[in-house]
């Protein structure tokens, strides 16, 4: 083989420069690698000069060929920098190669077979650990939030770690009408003053409630700002962006997990109009990211922790005794319309408020904003019973179907004779008359109407602040209030007009025809669907939260109506709107591309732009490549045959290139600024005195995704969505003309939608 090399004058001859095939290169390299068998022995018939020349050639061969970089062993190769997009095609290919190698080795030995089995099992084991860790944290957060929410109003003398409900469970001095009052639970005014009644107690409890709320909110924003800025918000827009392949380092780290877990409890307990379900998604993803570091490659926890205190796995368990009627689909659809209108209004109002926060001095004072909003929320929430309680407790009460033992104002009905009853048990035998609204119910109605208005305003200004904030529970609370109001109205209408044409067929005397709690559940689903634009998954979530499997049809009717109405007023959900507001490079799968543009209209460089920065497979030095890296900020560079013949060879990532060059200067002997860079497997003819070449063929992607200039952009967009590309190259007849990145596509789509294309960047 060495003789052939001497005869040919080198490994890469002129035929290769004119366009030899990859197969020919492989054949040449195969011939030149194994020189131990073909080189004739050196005997005394060889002249001394020829022997010396051959030794020099062998030295040159070893120096230039065996000094290749084994990039697979170089730390950092194949990784990505912060705020960059993952190349999913490349990663899937690497994973297939890894799996294929493990499978092939498993047939060779028992140890390799056991390793293959453990590799296949590790994924399931990882999922188990993620479920255990996420479930444990979720249960702990829920228990702590319940306790700290009640801490704003008082403390349990039997143990400060008991919340109000648990404190009075073991008491023998409670009644059905006043189950929340027991001598073991003391309000802050009672502890300070020592008496249980008096004109100043309400004011003192009011003051303590606001103080605790301000303390919790202040601690939340301080901890987030000081230790983990990524712990603010719900996290779902960022999680969706990360799952699409965008790198945000630290967003799923241990500090984010710790701070978000702590501050989520504080934020919910402060009384702000926010929930914990969205942030729990972020918490679970942090758990998954951290546990992944313990692996090279579902839970009973909630039941064991029992966070809801009722031995059930659902947060709002419902058990309605009256079946729904087909005619009730009309008010259910009305609730869906309300949910769609609320969703569209909330998204526009919240985005406008967040944009005001970003573009004005308000965004420079996040601590002050949180304190002011908390102060206003606590000041307006305390006087009203339904805003003073936590959102989860409110939803649970709104979902409740009034029974014989209920003492809530929502169950304040009267008998036919007009006598008031704290519950329906006093006159249940009187039939429909027992469900007539009494003074307590009328009081609850106007308080709920006021609570609905306050909840809507609080939710708009709270979501997006620098605290952990979810949207599921606040949206469900708005819908549950509206649904309960409509349900009570329908109930009273049926009671007073049960002989009418509408109710006669299915509302018989002596029976409860309408269940207001069901309307609350349907309204909650409608409003949540209007904000998130979920349909089938929303019904599943509601079933998981309530256990109400038989109410799938009403839930689906409301969810679908809500989505249709909201989509008619705006296509984006709240999370997609925040993705666009923050400029995250997220390519929404549901957004259709209907424009008739071509790849040549989107690719860079455009007319008047500088030429495309490329590397050549040979002919460039280390200094030239390092200068190109310094002068540009691109994430990668196409590799062509030469500047005169820009036929595409492959694509190399900037990070891989930088790491390889640093490794070569550090570990490869003789590398200087004038050392040539080679992206080929074979060496061109070089002088023996030339510095050694840095061979980077192994970091070169020889199969980058390409399209032609005439490819319709709708096809290009589908390719990026379905394959998860970070870029594709534009060629024509094999010649490289340009490049299209995901950000180019997003800017083009924004421009086609009459939006600012420069907003597509990471803010």
Secondary structure as the mmCIF struct_conf table of DSSP 4:
data_model
#
loop_
_struct_conf.conf_type_id
_struct_conf.id
_struct_conf.beg_label_comp_id
_struct_conf.beg_label_asym_id
_struct_conf.beg_label_seq_id
_struct_conf.end_label_comp_id
_struct_conf.end_label_asym_id
_struct_conf.end_label_seq_id
HELX_RH_AL_P HELX_RH_AL_P1 UNK A 2 UNK A 8
TURN_TY1_P TURN_TY1_P1 UNK A 9 UNK A 9
BEND BEND1 UNK A 10 UNK A 12
HELX_RH_AL_P HELX_RH_AL_P2 UNK A 14 UNK A 17
TURN_TY1_P TURN_TY1_P2 UNK A 18 UNK A 19
HELX_RH_AL_P HELX_RH_AL_P3 UNK A 22 UNK A 33
TURN_TY1_P TURN_TY1_P3 UNK A 36 UNK A 38
BEND BEND2 UNK A 39 UNK A 39
HELX_LH_PP_P HELX_LH_PP_P1 UNK A 40 UNK A 41
TURN_TY1_P TURN_TY1_P4 UNK A 44 UNK A 45
BEND BEND3 UNK A 46 UNK A 46
HELX_RH_AL_P HELX_RH_AL_P4 UNK A 48 UNK A 65
TURN_TY1_P TURN_TY1_P5 UNK A 66 UNK A 67
HELX_RH_3T_P HELX_RH_3T_P1 UNK A 71 UNK A 73
BEND BEND4 UNK A 74 UNK A 74
TURN_TY1_P TURN_TY1_P6 UNK A 75 UNK A 78
TURN_TY1_P TURN_TY1_P7 UNK A 82 UNK A 83
STRN STRN1 UNK A 85 UNK A 85
HELX_RH_AL_P HELX_RH_AL_P5 UNK A 88 UNK A 106
TURN_TY1_P TURN_TY1_P8 UNK A 107 UNK A 108
HELX_RH_AL_P HELX_RH_AL_P6 UNK A 110 UNK A 151
TURN_TY1_P TURN_TY1_P9 UNK A 152 UNK A 153
STRN STRN2 UNK A 154 UNK A 156
BEND BEND5 UNK A 157 UNK A 158
TURN_TY1_P TURN_TY1_P10 UNK A 160 UNK A 161
BEND BEND6 UNK A 162 UNK A 162
HELX_RH_AL_P HELX_RH_AL_P7 UNK A 164 UNK A 169
TURN_TY1_P TURN_TY1_P11 UNK A 170 UNK A 170
BEND BEND7 UNK A 172 UNK A 173
BEND BEND8 UNK A 176 UNK A 176
TURN_TY1_P TURN_TY1_P12 UNK A 177 UNK A 180
TURN_TY1_P TURN_TY1_P13 UNK A 183 UNK A 184
STRN STRN3 UNK A 185 UNK A 187
HELX_RH_AL_P HELX_RH_AL_P8 UNK A 188 UNK A 193
BEND BEND9 UNK A 194 UNK A 194
BEND BEND10 UNK A 196 UNK A 196
HELX_RH_AL_P HELX_RH_AL_P9 UNK A 199 UNK A 227
HELX_RH_3T_P HELX_RH_3T_P2 UNK A 229 UNK A 231
BEND BEND11 UNK A 232 UNK A 232
STRN STRN4 UNK A 233 UNK A 233
BEND BEND12 UNK A 235 UNK A 235
HELX_RH_AL_P HELX_RH_AL_P10 UNK A 236 UNK A 243
TURN_TY1_P TURN_TY1_P14 UNK A 244 UNK A 245
STRN STRN5 UNK A 246 UNK A 246
TURN_TY1_P TURN_TY1_P15 UNK A 249 UNK A 252
BEND BEND13 UNK A 253 UNK A 253
HELX_RH_AL_P HELX_RH_AL_P11 UNK A 254 UNK A 269
TURN_TY1_P TURN_TY1_P16 UNK A 270 UNK A 271
BEND BEND14 UNK A 273 UNK A 273
STRN STRN6 UNK A 275 UNK A 275
BEND BEND15 UNK A 276 UNK A 276
HELX_RH_AL_P HELX_RH_AL_P12 UNK A 277 UNK A 292
TURN_TY1_P TURN_TY1_P17 UNK A 293 UNK A 294
BEND BEND16 UNK A 295 UNK A 295
HELX_RH_AL_P HELX_RH_AL_P13 UNK A 301 UNK A 305
TURN_TY1_P TURN_TY1_P18 UNK A 307 UNK A 308
BEND BEND17 UNK A 309 UNK A 311
BEND BEND18 UNK A 313 UNK A 313
BEND BEND19 UNK A 315 UNK A 316
BEND BEND20 UNK A 321 UNK A 322
HELX_RH_3T_P HELX_RH_3T_P3 UNK A 326 UNK A 328
HELX_RH_AL_P HELX_RH_AL_P14 UNK A 329 UNK A 359
BEND BEND21 UNK A 360 UNK A 360
HELX_RH_3T_P HELX_RH_3T_P4 UNK A 361 UNK A 364
HELX_RH_AL_P HELX_RH_AL_P15 UNK A 366 UNK A 381
TURN_TY1_P TURN_TY1_P19 UNK A 382 UNK A 383
BEND BEND22 UNK A 384 UNK A 384
HELX_RH_AL_P HELX_RH_AL_P16 UNK A 385 UNK A 388
BEND BEND23 UNK A 389 UNK A 389
HELX_RH_AL_P HELX_RH_AL_P17 UNK A 391 UNK A 399
HELX_LH_PP_P HELX_LH_PP_P2 UNK A 400 UNK A 402
TURN_TY1_P TURN_TY1_P20 UNK A 404 UNK A 405
HELX_RH_3T_P HELX_RH_3T_P5 UNK A 409 UNK A 411
STRN STRN7 UNK A 413 UNK A 414
TURN_TY1_P TURN_TY1_P21 UNK A 416 UNK A 417
STRN STRN8 UNK A 420 UNK A 420
BEND BEND24 UNK A 422 UNK A 423
TURN_TY1_P TURN_TY1_P22 UNK A 424 UNK A 427
HELX_RH_3T_P HELX_RH_3T_P6 UNK A 428 UNK A 435
STRN STRN9 UNK A 436 UNK A 437
HELX_RH_AL_P HELX_RH_AL_P18 UNK A 439 UNK A 462
TURN_TY1_P TURN_TY1_P23 UNK A 463 UNK A 464
BEND BEND25 UNK A 465 UNK A 467
STRN STRN10 UNK A 468 UNK A 468
STRN STRN11 UNK A 470 UNK A 470
BEND BEND26 UNK A 471 UNK A 471
HELX_RH_AL_P HELX_RH_AL_P19 UNK A 472 UNK A 496
TURN_TY1_P TURN_TY1_P24 UNK A 497 UNK A 499
BEND BEND27 UNK A 500 UNK A 500
TURN_TY1_P TURN_TY1_P25 UNK A 501 UNK A 506
TURN_TY1_P TURN_TY1_P26 UNK A 509 UNK A 510
BEND BEND28 UNK A 511 UNK A 511
HELX_RH_AL_P HELX_RH_AL_P20 UNK A 516 UNK A 532
BEND BEND29 UNK A 535 UNK A 535
HELX_RH_AL_P HELX_RH_AL_P21 UNK A 536 UNK A 546
HELX_RH_3T_P HELX_RH_3T_P7 UNK A 549 UNK A 551
HELX_RH_AL_P HELX_RH_AL_P22 UNK A 552 UNK A 569
BEND BEND30 UNK A 571 UNK A 571
HELX_RH_AL_P HELX_RH_AL_P23 UNK A 574 UNK A 582
TURN_TY1_P TURN_TY1_P27 UNK A 583 UNK A 583
BEND BEND31 UNK A 589 UNK A 590
STRN STRN12 UNK A 598 UNK A 598
HELX_RH_AL_P HELX_RH_AL_P24 UNK A 599 UNK A 602
STRN STRN13 UNK A 604 UNK A 604
BEND BEND32 UNK A 605 UNK A 605
TURN_TY1_P TURN_TY1_P28 UNK A 607 UNK A 608
BEND BEND33 UNK A 609 UNK A 609
HELX_LH_PP_P HELX_LH_PP_P3 UNK A 610 UNK A 613
STRN STRN14 UNK A 614 UNK A 616
BEND BEND34 UNK A 617 UNK A 619
STRN STRN15 UNK A 620 UNK A 621
HELX_RH_AL_P HELX_RH_AL_P25 UNK A 622 UNK A 631
BEND BEND35 UNK A 635 UNK A 635
STRN STRN16 UNK A 636 UNK A 640
BEND BEND36 UNK A 641 UNK A 641
BEND BEND37 UNK A 643 UNK A 645
STRN STRN17 UNK A 647 UNK A 647
STRN STRN18 UNK A 648 UNK A 653
HELX_RH_AL_P HELX_RH_AL_P26 UNK A 654 UNK A 667
BEND BEND38 UNK A 668 UNK A 668
TURN_TY1_P TURN_TY1_P29 UNK A 669 UNK A 670
TURN_TY1_P TURN_TY1_P30 UNK A 673 UNK A 674
HELX_LH_PP_P HELX_LH_PP_P4 UNK A 675 UNK A 675
STRN STRN19 UNK A 676 UNK A 678
BEND BEND39 UNK A 680 UNK A 682
HELX_LH_PP_P HELX_LH_PP_P5 UNK A 683 UNK A 685
TURN_TY1_P TURN_TY1_P31 UNK A 688 UNK A 689
BEND BEND40 UNK A 690 UNK A 690
HELX_LH_PP_P HELX_LH_PP_P6 UNK A 691 UNK A 693
STRN STRN20 UNK A 694 UNK A 695
HELX_RH_3T_P HELX_RH_3T_P8 UNK A 697 UNK A 699
STRN STRN21 UNK A 701 UNK A 701
TURN_TY1_P TURN_TY1_P32 UNK A 702 UNK A 703
STRN STRN22 UNK A 706 UNK A 708
TURN_TY1_P TURN_TY1_P33 UNK A 709 UNK A 710
STRN STRN23 UNK A 712 UNK A 712
HELX_RH_AL_P HELX_RH_AL_P27 UNK A 713 UNK A 723
TURN_TY1_P TURN_TY1_P34 UNK A 724 UNK A 724
BEND BEND41 UNK A 726 UNK A 726
STRN STRN24 UNK A 727 UNK A 732
TURN_TY1_P TURN_TY1_P35 UNK A 733 UNK A 734
STRN STRN25 UNK A 735 UNK A 741
HELX_RH_AL_P HELX_RH_AL_P28 UNK A 742 UNK A 752
TURN_TY1_P TURN_TY1_P36 UNK A 753 UNK A 754
BEND BEND42 UNK A 755 UNK A 755
HELX_RH_3T_P HELX_RH_3T_P9 UNK A 757 UNK A 759
BEND BEND43 UNK A 761 UNK A 761
#
